[in-house]
Amino acid sequence: MAYTTINKSTDYFNTKLYTGNGATSSAGTLARTITGVGFEPSLTWVKERTSVTGGYTSHSLHDAVRTAPMTIESNSTSAEQNVTTQYGNGGIGSFTSDGFGIHSGHAGNSDNFNVNSGNYVSWNWKANGAGSSNTNGSITSTVSANTTSGFSIVSYTGTGSNATVGHGLGSAPKMVICKNRSSAVGWSSWHTGIGDGTKYILLNTTQSTLTASNIWNSTIPTSSVISVGSHSSTNESGSDMIAYCFAEKTGYSKFGSYTGNGNADGTFVYTGFKPAFVMIKNTTNGNNWFISDNKRVPFNLADDSLFPNSNSAEMTTQPTNYGLDILSNGMKMRTSGDHTVNNNNASGNTYIYMAFAEAPLVGTNNVPCTAR
C-alpha cells in the first residue's frame, strides 16, 4: 500500500477548467480573475481546448519566478514573450491566493485566454512563489521549491560550458523540463525512464529519445543539483534559462515507464494513487506527448487528449488512440494498438509518464482511495 504524508493532493496540484466570457481590459489591467484552484499557483499551464478563436492556440506556461505575464509555449521553440506588450494584452497577468488573473486579448492570438465561450483548461502546481537564491551549483540559481510535493522552478543564466545548477528539492528529480527563455531552442527534458545523463527528449516534438553528451553533461540529477553541458537548450552563454524539476513523492506523484501490449485490455500501470493528471510519451517511436486529467473527462474511459507538442484542439473522437481508465491505484491503457505510432499502448513500445494524484491509495489518515 502506498502511504503518504500528503493527504490533500489538491493543496499542491489541481486542474481548473473555465469558460471565457469575452471581458476586455486596458493595457496593464486584468479582464477577470479565475478562482477555485485552491492555492496560489507558482506554475500555471493553460490551453484552449476547442479553438473558438478560429485558429489553434498554443499551450502557454506562466510561473512566479519569471513573473506571470512572461509566457513560454510548450509546442514552440519560441523565446519567452511578455503577454502584456505582445498579443494585445492577452494572457495570465498575475497569481492570486486561489487562482490567477487574465489580461484580455484579440481573438486568434496565441495567448488569449478569455475568448467568449472558449473552453480552457489550466494545470496548476504550487512551489514557493518568486523563489530565492541558491548557490549549491557552480551557477547561482533562483529557486522556488516545494520540498513537500517535490516540485521546483529553477531560473539561471547560461555559461556555455559544463556546469551544475541547484534545484532546492533535497532529493533527486525524476524529471527535468528545461527551456531557453532568450533563444528559439527546443524544450530539452530528462526523465528517469529514458536512461542515463546522455539521454534527452524534446517536449515540443514527437521525436523519440535522443542522445547527446552536451545537454546534461552526461550526468543525471542529484539530490542538490542538475548538471548542464554546453548545448543552447540547457546552458547557452548569457541566455536566461528556466527548468521545472520534479522529485517523486509516494502517494502523490509518480515518474516511471511501461511497455505497451497492443491490446484493448491494455497495460496496467501502478502509481499508488488515483491520478488527477497524467502526461505520457512514447520513447520508442515518434509520437505525440499527451495529457489526460480528471476534470475534462470525470469518468472512464478518459479519452479527451491534449498534446503538449501541438497547438491542436482537444481530441475527443479517437479513443482507440489515447483512451485509458483512471483507477484508484493507477491507470490502465485501453488502446487496441491499431495505430502503431499515435497511441499509448503499441505492442513492445516503451512509454514514460508523469502522474499526480487526485487522492492517495492510503494516506496517513488511513482513509482508502475509491475508484471513480
Secondary structure, DSSP 4 states (H G I P E B T S, - for coil): ----S-S-GGGTEEEEEEE-------TTS-SEEEE-SSS--SEEEEEESS-TTSS----EEEETTT-TTEEB-TT--PPPEETTTSGGG-EEEEEETTEEEEE---TT-TT----TT-EEEEEEE---TT-EEE-SSSB-EEEEEETTTTEEEEEEE--SSSEEEE---SS--SEEEEEESSS----EEEETTT-STTEEEETTS----EE-SSSSTT----SSEEEE-S-HHHH-TT-EEEEEEE---TTTEEEEEEE--SSSS--EEE-SEEEEEEEEEESSS----EEEETTTS-SSSB--BB-TT--PPPB-S-HHHH-EEEETTEEEE---S-SSSSSS--TT-EEEEEEEEEEESB-TT-PBP---
